[in-house]
């Protein structure tokens, strides 16, 4: 590169540096924290709704809850009509019962019915 072109190139870079320096904002302006924006209306409305919901929940929470226990007590006293069938231990055959469908589940070729212990 010839010295004349080199001198011209240096001059162009110097001018560009000066132009860039003029467009740079002040350091204090860049490092300063931005001022917070005002509270938008929808954020204020959200806070108001939350306060109202908390007040309603508090009012409902204070109110005593009464439970009618009679239906639950009646459920505990209920007896099925087939409860008598569950007392197999008092049968004369010693608690052994067979069902007609038991032969369908047998895997052997035995002719005796399968007995089920209850």
N, C-alpha and C positions, 0 to 999 in steps of 0.2 A: 504494500500500500504506500502510495507516495505521501510525503509529509503534508502537502497541501490538503489532500482529502482527509488525512488524519485530524488536522486542525479543524476542518469544517465539521467533521463528525463529533468532535469534542464540544464544539460550540452548539450544535444541535441538541446533544444530550444535556448540556447545562441549561439551555432554554426550556427543555421539557421538564427538568427537575424544578425549575422556578415556577413554571405553570402549575405543576402538581402541588407544590407547596402553598400556592395561593388558594387552591380548592379544598385544602384540608381544614376541617373544623377545629376550633380551639379544644385543647385537651380537657379543660375544666367542663366544657359543654358536653363532651362525650362521656366523661366519667360520672357526671351528676345523675343521681337516680331520677327516673321519671316521676312526675306527680301522679298519684293514683286518681283514676277517673271517679266521677260521682257514682253513687249507687243507682243502678238502673231501676226502673219502676217494677220490673218483674221480680227482681231479687227482693225488693221490699215487700211485694205481695206474697212471695214464698215464705218469708219470715213471718208475716202476719198469719198466714194459713197454719203454719206450724205451731204458733202460739195458741191459736184457737183450738186446734186438735189436741194439744196438750191439756188445755183447760177442760175440754169435754171429757177426755180420758180420765183426768183427775176427779171430775165430778161423778163419773160413773163408777170409778174405783172405790170411792167412799161409800156408795150406796150398798147396804147389806143385801146379800143374795140369799133367798130362802129356797130350800129344796124340799119338795114333798117326798118323803122317804117311804110312804105307804106302798106305792107300786113296786118298789124294789124289795120291800119286805114280803109282799105277796108273791113275788117271783121266787123268793127263797122257800116259801111254803108249798109251792106247786108240786104236784105229783102226777106223773104220766099214768095213763090208764093201763099201760103195759108193764108197769113196775113189778107186778106179780110174776110176770114171766121170767124176770131176772133171778128169782130165787130157785135156781136149779139145784143147789146143793142139797135140798131136802127131798129130791126125787128118789124113788126106790132103786133106780139103776146106778146110783152113785155118782151122779153128775156127768155121765157119759151120754151124749146125744149124737144122733146121726141126722143128716139132712138128705132129702131125696137127690139133691144136686151133687152130693159128695162123690158119687160114682163117676161123674163127668170129669173130675179132677184127678182121678186115680191114674197112675202110670203103670201099675202092675196089672196082670191078668187074673188076680185073685177074685174069687167069687164072693168073698165075705165083704159086707159093707164096712167102709172106713168109719171109725168112731172119732168124734171130736170131744176133747175135754174142755169144759167151760169153767 
